[in-house]
């Protein structure tokens, strides 16, 4: 019985100590909001282009106040496991969830 109790406690300890994050995160990254065209016209709407890398992401939760073309921002975000596609284009863009955003 004692061995079973020790094994149970050890199992609980291992399962709670090894948490894997469900997304990659980045904090305080300089970026630029870009407008790629209206979604109704097969554009991607507003994207967040990371300065330096040139990688662009679609953010499901981009605040209206930041929906301005060529707006420089500082953003903290988490990369989700989903892709955003629009219309007939086969360009799938990675989706992020914005944790914090501010103007440069």
N, C-alpha and C positions, 0 to 999 in steps of 0.2 A: 504494500500500500504506500509505503514511504517513497519507493522508486517511482510509482505512478504519479504521486503528488509533485515530486521534483521534475519529472518529465513535463507535466502539465504547466508548471510555473515557467520552466525554460521555454516551452512553446509559446506561451503568452508573451514573454520577454522578447523573443526573436520576432514575432509577428508585429509587435508595436514599435520596435526599434528600427525596422527596415522599411521606412516609408519611401516610396518612389514618387517623385513629382509627376503629375500627369501632363505637364507642359514645360517647355523651355521658357525662361524669362530673361528679360533684359531691362536694365534700369538706367534712366537718365541718358537716353540715346538721342543725339541730334538727328533731326529728320525734317522732311519737307512734305507738306500736304500738296498733292497734285490732283487736278481734275482731268480725267481721261475721256470725258464725254458722258452724255446722258445714258443711263442704263437702257432706256427705251430705244436708243439708237445703237445698241450693241457696244456701248462704252462700259467701263467698269465703275463709273462714278468717281468718288474720291478715294484715293489711295494714299498710303503713307510710304514715302520713299526714304529709306535710311541713308543718311549722308555717308559718303565714303565707300559704301559697298554697292550702292545703286539698287539694292533689293527693294522691291515694292510689296506691300501687304494690303489686304483689305481688312478694315476694322468694322466689325458689326456695331460697335458702340462709339463711333466718332461723334462727339458732341456737335450740335448745329453751329455753335460759335466758332468752331474750328474748320468748318466746311468752306474754306476759301483757297482758291488756286494759288500755288507758290508761297504758301504760308510757312515760314520757318518755325519749328516747334522742338520741344524737348519731350520725349515720350518714354514711359515705362510700360512694358507690355508683356504678355505671355503668348507664345506661339501655340495655336491650337492644332489639333490633328485633322482639321477639315480644310477643304479647298473651296474657293469661290469661283464659279464660272458664270458667264453671262451670254445669253443668246447662243448663236451657232459657233462661236469661237471656241477653239479647243484649249485656249490659254487658261489653265487653272492657276489661280493665285492663292497663296497661303493666307490663312485668316489669323488675325491676332485679336486678343481682347485687351483693350487699353486699361491699364491700372491707374495711370496718372498721365496728364498731358498739360503742358503750359507753353506759352509763346516764348521764343528765344529773347 
